[in-house]
Amino acid sequence: MPDRRVAELVEQALQEAGLDVFDPARVDPGSSVRDTLWRALAESAALVVVVPRERGPASNTAVELGAAMAWHKPIDVVHPENRRSPIPDYLSEYPAYPVSRVDDIVQSIRRSLRGLSEEQRAVLVETYSELGLPSDKLLGQPADVERLAHLFNARCKTNFPGERLVHELMRLRKRGDLPRLRKA
């Protein structure tokens, strides 16, 4: 299956699920593709990387991947069924699916958009307390947000982005449901 067709199938599945998909081919004339891409990536719920059949992704994919990582976005990889070369090492830590399982990616993104259950909120508060970093300081520490997300997702067997978890922490703080951390 040609690479463009794989990307079209992924795009179609996401759109049919009611998810918006950024397509650089549809950037308004006169608009900066780069600026539009960054805005779309910042507002996105996830990054889906389509790996071509015979080579690695385009070089700009690494930049987009780095931004998605910094923003703690869920990242999924899609590849053709008959991929001829291995998935690049820098993508190997992310869930990878053949195009026939694109519905699994849709479900993963949908789960990350849903709110947390009361049980998950309790796990989030517990994980936050264990980190011992006040919520206002956590916002300025991307590595700690990543660690929070990693620990929380491992405990809950979910794939919530760190950005979403920090947002939930802020809601809990505003409601007075976030414990004050004791100074060490």
N, C-alpha and C positions, 0 to 999 in steps of 0.2 A: 504494500500500500504506500503510495507516495507520501512524503512528509507533510505536504500541505493538506492532504486529505485527512491525516491523523489530527492535525490542528483544527480542521473544520469540524470533525466529529466531536472533539473535546469541547469546542466552542458551542456547538449545537446542544450537547448534553447539559452544559452549564446553563445556557439560556433557557432551555426547556424546563429547567428546575427553578427558573425565576431569578437566576444569578446574573449580574451584569458582567460582561467580559470586555476587557480592553483589547482593541485591535488597532495597531498603529496605521493600518491601511485606511481607517475611518477618521483620522485626525483632520479637523477642518483645515482647508487651504489657508496658508498664511500663519497658521498656529505652529508653535514649536513642538515637534514630536517629543523631544526630550522633556520639556516642561510638562506637557500633557501626560507623558508616561509617569513622571515622578508624582504628579498629583493623583493619578489613577492608582499607582502603587501605594501611596500613603493612605488612600481611602479604601483600599481593597481589604477583603476578608482573608484572602489567601493568595499565594503565588503557585501557579501550575506551570511547570516547565515541561515542554514537549521536546523530547530528545529525538533527533533525526535518526534514520535507519542506519546510516553508514559512517557517521562522524559525530563529534560532540556538538553541543549547542553552540550558537553564535557567541562571539566573544563578549557582546554586551550582556548576555545572560548572566555572566559572573557578577557584573555590576548590579543588575537587578536582584540577583540572589543575595548579594551582600546587603543591599538596602532592605530586603524582606527579612533577613536575619536580624538586622539592627532594629527593625520595627516589630520583631517577634511575631511575624506572620507565619501561619502554617504553610509549609512548602510540600508539594507533592510533585512527583515526576511521572510522566506518561511516556511510554515508548511503543513503537510498532511491535506487533506480535513476533515478527521475524527479524528482530534487530541483529545486525551482523557484527557489531563491535560492542564491547562492554560499556556500561554506563560510566561516565567519568568519575574518578575518585571523589571530586568535590561535591558530587550529588549522591554519593553512595549512602550517606547517613539519613537520607530522606526516604519516606515510603515511595516505592516505585511500582507502577501498575502498567500492565499491557493495556492497550487502548480498549480491549474488550471489557475491562473492569473500570471504565471511567465512572460508572455509577457509584463505585466505592468512594471516589474522590468527591462526588457531589454530596454523598451522605456525610463524609468527613467535614466538608465545609459547612453544611447545614448544622451539624452538631456544634461546631465552633461558634456559630451565630446565636444559638439558643442560650438562654439564660442558665445560670448555675442553679442546681437544686439546693435545697437547704443542707443536705449532706455534703455536697461539694463546697458550699460556702464555709461549712465548719472545717473542712479539710484545708481550705484556703487560709482561713484565720490561723489554724494550727501551723501551717507551713510558714506563713508570714511571721508568726511569733518565734518560730525556730530560727528564722533568718536573723531576727533581732535588729533589723534596720527600719527605722521609722519610715512611714509611707512617703513623707515629703522628701526624704533622702533617697528612697528607692527610685523615685522618678528620675533622678540624675545618674543612676548607676545601671546602664544597660546590661552589664554582666550579671548583676544581681537580679534583674528582672528575668533574664534568661534562666538563671538558676531557680528562681521561684517557679517559673513556668515548667521547667524540667521536673522538679520535685513534685509539684502539684499534678501534672499530667501523668507521671509515673504512678502516683498513689491512686489516682482516679481512673486511670486507663482511658484518658481523653487526649485531645489535641488542641486545647485552648491556647491561643497566642498570648504571650506575656502582656501585650498591650490590653487585651480584654480582661485579664486578671487584675492588672493595676487599676483599670476602670472600675472593676467590681470592688476592689479595696477602697477606692475613693468613695464609692456609694456607701459602703459599710461605715467608713469614717464619718461621713456626713450624718448618717443615721445614729451615730454613737455606738455602733456595734463592733467597732474595731478596738481591741484592747490596747491600752497604752503600754508601751514597752518600757521595761525597767532599765535604768542606766547601769551599765556594767561597772 
